[in-house]
Amino acid sequence: MGCEPSHRRTGMGMRLRLLTAALIVISPMVSGCVGNIPAPASAHQSLASTNDAALASEAERPFAYVAETCGSRSSCPWPNGLVQILGGPTITTDVENPTALALDGSGNLYVGNSNVSNEGAVSVYAPKSVRLQRILSGLTGVTEGLIADAAGRLVAIAQYRSGYCQLGAIGAIYAAGAATPRQHLKGLSGFAHSPVLDKFGNLYIANFDIFPGWVSVYQRGRHVPSRFIQNGIGLPIQLAIAPNGDLVVANGLFSGGSNVVVYPAGKSTPSLTITAGVQSVYAVAVDADGNIYVANGANKKAQRSITVYRRGHKNVWRLIHSGITFPVALAFDSSGRLYVANVPRKGASSIAVYAAGGSAPVHTYALKEQFSALAVPH
């Protein structure tokens, strides 16, 4: 075990690896791995839904990017990793152990890579394309979160080992179109993760060193925190932003339980704490109406599920069980469809897609490789 923190060893680490809010990190496995050398993108088979209508228009079909690594499998592209476009080609050029994805307002795709040299890098691709535009430098370690604004300004969070038993984090801010950081964030813990932006351009980052953790808040364009949110924070697993600017935090508790805490825009004290139906939370997302969706693991009393809460309410509004095996990430697209990444301990991983307000999947994508991340345009 060495110096590995206890929450990394118990599965809390998987929850810390999720990704945020509007551009959610999912954990699927993907198709199209042939040999040890990456074939051209056109040679990779598209990831197909088991229930796509044959005549469905392209506009009606789900669209997302799925990043994947392949563990010890020898059939994956060298140097280990790919990004699959659902229903489209596969990106392998300059993809290495991808750990995070983000999209900007123009649809450019950002892929966080973890290189064998421990020097993180971010590859940038043209919208809905395998064409590499540039590679961003200035990171060290494993990319744990990416977030881009509408104009293409990017924030990248990476974790690296500092000494024998310590972890450090670096937060790099890139101007639109730049390849090197303009600034570096201050006030990050060794387990900084889950960056999100609100509608005002304020940046929120979840932090954890020892229990309890906190959320650092940076005003638009600033690299030093303007405030810290600690009231109601336990182990912040994932952050999400509601359409009205409220901050939603999925929390692990010292007791081993979970809750979801809501902070009004600009406030550091919660207005709502949700505990009903929440167990072993892995992810949280908010739809366009402000309703909160929570991905729950199983315990002795309840099966895995998505619990849904109406805006401003703390009681379960509805439950989603159909198509849920082990939900680890959630996302919405611009039409209101819900994307759920399932990563069961046994069997194939999958992405289930639900119509807006639906409780049964209308599309299910079986995946073939090891989960890493997914980004959904919204």
N, C-alpha and C positions, 0 to 999 in steps of 0.2 A: 504494500500500500504506500510506503514511503510517506511523502508529505501531502498526498492527495486529500483535499478537504472532504469531510464526511458527506456533504450534500452532493458532491460529484460521484461518490461511491454508491449512493442509495437510490439514484434515479432522479434526484432533484436537479442533477446536472443537465439531464435531458430537458427539463422544464426551463432551466436558465438559458438554454440554447435557442429558445423559440424566437421567433421573430415577430414583429410588432405591427400591430395596428393596421393601418390602411394597406401596407405591403407586407403580407404575412409570410413567415417562413414555415413551409410545410415539410413533412418528411416522407416523401414517396421514393420509389425505385422506378427506374425507367428502362425503355427498350432501346435496341439499336447498338449493343456492344458487340463488336466483331474483332477478335484478335487483340493483340497488345498494342497495335499501332492504330491511331485514329484514322478511320476511313473518311472520305469526303462527307460533308453533311448530308448530301443527297442520298448517300448509301444507307443512312439510318432510317429504319422504319418508323413511321409516325406512331405516337402513343394513341391508341384508339379506344373510344368508349364502348363498353359492351352493350349499350342501349342507345347509341346514336341513330336517329332516323336517317335512312339512306338518302333522302331528299332534303334534309335540313339545310338551310342556307348557312353560309359561313358566318353571317352576323349572329345567328341563333346559337351557334356552338360555343361551348365554354372555351376560354383562352387563358392560358397561364404559362409561366416558365417554371420548370422543375429542375433543380440542381441536385446532382447525385454523385456519391462516391461509391467505390466498389469493393472496399475492404481488401481481402486477399484474393478476390476473384481475378483470374488471369485473363478473362474474356473482355475486360474493360479497356477503354482507350487509354493509352499512355498519355500523360503520367499519372492517371487515376482521376477521372472525373469527367462530367459532361453536364450540359444544361439542355433539357428536352423542351421543345415548344409543343404544347399539346396540339395534336393534329397537324404538326409541322415538322421541320427539320431539327437536327440535333447540333448543338454548338460544342465543339471540342477544342478548337484553337485557343491556346493560352488559358485553358481551364485546368486547374490543378487543385484537387481536394477542395472543391467549392463549399463554403460554409455559410454564405449569406447572399441575398439578392435584394435589389431595389430597382425601382423605375422612377424616372423623372416625368415632368409634365409633357415632354415631347415623345415619351415612350422609349427613350434610350434605356438599355438594360445594363446594370452594374453588377458584376459578379465578384464577390470577395473570395480570394484564393488563399490557401495555406500552403506555402512552399516548403520543400524539404530543408531549405536553408534557414527556416524560421523568419524569413522576410516576407511579410504579407504584401499582397498586391491586389489591385482591383482592375479587372478587365472591363472595358466598356464596349457595347455592341449597339449597332443601329437598330431602330425599332423593327420588331418582327423579322429579324435577319440574323444570319450567322456572321455577318461582316464585322470584324474587329475594327473599332475606331481608334482606340488608344489604350495604354496601360498606365494606371496611376501608381506612383511610388510613395514612399514616406511612411510605411507601416511596418511594424515588427510584430511577429507572432500570428495568432489565429484571429481572423476577422469574426467578431461576434455580433456585429450589427451594422447595417447600412440604412441610411435614409436620405432621400433626395427631395428637394422642393420642386415646384413647378418650373422654375427657371434653370434647373440643373445644378444648383449648389448642393454639394454632397457632404455628409458627415459620415465618417467611417470609424468604428470602434474596434480595436484589436486588443487581445490579451496575450501577454508574454510572460515567461518565467523570469523572475528577478531573484538571483541567488538560488539556493538549494530548495528552500521551502516557501518562497513567496511568489505571488503573481503580481504583475503590474499591468496597467492598461494605458493605451494611447488613443486619443481621440483627435482625428485629423479633419480639418475643414478645407474643402477644395472649392475654389470658385468655379463657376460654370465653364466647362471646356478646358480646365487646367489639368495638368498631369502631376503636379506637386502641391503639397498642402500650403494654404495661405496662412493658417494659424493652427495651433494645437489647443485642445480643451484643457482647462484646469479643473481640479476638484473631482477626479475620477478615482474609484476604488479599483482593486485588482480584479474584481468581478463585474466591472461595468458592462452593461448590455442593454438591449431593447431600446434604442433611440427612437423617439417619435416627435413629430412636429405638429403643433396646433395650427388653427386657421390664421393666427396672428403671426406665425413664424417663430414662436417660442419653441425651444428644444428641451425635451425631457429625457433623462437617462436614468435607468435603474442601476443602483449600486448596492454592493454587499461585501463586507469584509468579515465582521463578526455580527451576530444577531443583536439588535435588529438592523436592517438595511435602511436605505433612504433613496429619495429621488432628487437628482440635481436638476435645477431649472436654469436655462440660459435664455436671456432675452434675445430677440432677433439680432443676428450679426455680432453677438458677444461671445467671447471664449472663456469668460470667468462666470461662475454661477451667480445669479442674482438672488437666489434663495434655495433652501433645501426643504423638502417635504419629509418629515419624520413621523408626525402624528398619524397613527393607524398603519404604519408600514411594518411588516415583518420581514419575510424574505421576498422581495418583489420579483416575481417570476416573469411577468410580462406587463407591458404598458399598452394602452390603447387610448385614442382620442375620440370623443363623441363629436358629432357635427356642430354642437353648440360650444365646443371648446372644453368641455369637462374632461378631466383626466380620470381614466379607469385603470385600476391596478389589481392584477391577480396576485394574491399573496399566499405564501406558505407561512404557517404559524409555528411557533416554538413547540406547541403541543403536538404537532404532527398534522393538524388539520389545515384547512384552507378557507379563504374568504375572498370577496371581491369588494374593493373600496372605491368610492366615487368622490372626486374633489371638484367642486365648481371651478370654472375658469378663473385663474388668478388667485385661488385660495390654497392654504396649506392645511386646512382642517376639513376632514371628510363630511359630506352631507348625507351619505348613505353607505351602509355596510351590509353586504349580502352574504348570508350564511346558508339559507334554506336551499337544499339541493346541491350544494357545492361540496365536492369531495375530491381530493387529489387533483386539484386544478392544473391543467397543462397549458391552457391557452384562453384568451379572451378576445372578443371582437365586438364592434358596435355597428349596427346597420344605419341606414340613412335616416331612419325615424328615431334614432337614439336608443333603440332596444339593445340590451346586452346579451351576448351569447357566450356561454362558458363551456369549455371542453373539460369533461370530468373523467378521471380514471375510476376504476372499480374499487369497492371495499366489500366487507363481509355482508353489508346490508343493501348495497345498491350496485347495479351494473353500470358499465360505461355509458355515457350519454352526453348530449348537448342540452343544457338547461337554458331556457330563454326567459328574460325578465323585461317587462315593459319599462319604458323610460320612467325613472323616478320611483320604481316599485322594487321591493326586496323579496317578494314571494314569487315562486315559479309560475310563469304564465303558461308555458308549454314545454314538453319534453320531446327530444328527437332521439329515438333508438334505432330506427330502421337505417341500415347502412353503416352503423357505428360499430367498429371493432376495438380500436384503441386510438381515440382522437388526440392528436398532439398539436394541431394548428388549425386556425380558422381564418377565412378571408371572404370579403364580399367584392363583387365586381360592380360596374356601373349600372347594371340592370337589376341589382339586388340579389343576384344568385349567391348562395352560400357555398364555399369550397371547404371541405373537411379532409384533412390528411389523416389517414388511419395507418398506424404502424404496429400491428399485432406482434406479440412475441413469437408466435408461430404462424406460418402462412405468409402469403404475399401482402405487401403493403398496397394501399390504394388511395385514390382521390375520389371522394364522393361529392357530387355537385347537386345542390337542391335549388329548385325554383324559389323565387322570393316568397317567403311565408310558408314554404312546403316542409313536410316532415318525412318525406321519402325521397331518395335520390332519383333524379331523372337521368343522370349520367354517372357511370362508375368506370374509372380508369385503373386497370390492374397494372402494377409497376414491377419492374424486374431487378432493379438495383437498390442500393442502400440510400435511405433518406438523407437529404442534406437540407434543401431549402426550396421555397416556391414563392414567386411573386405574381400577384394578380392585378392587372390594371383596374383602376376604379375612377 
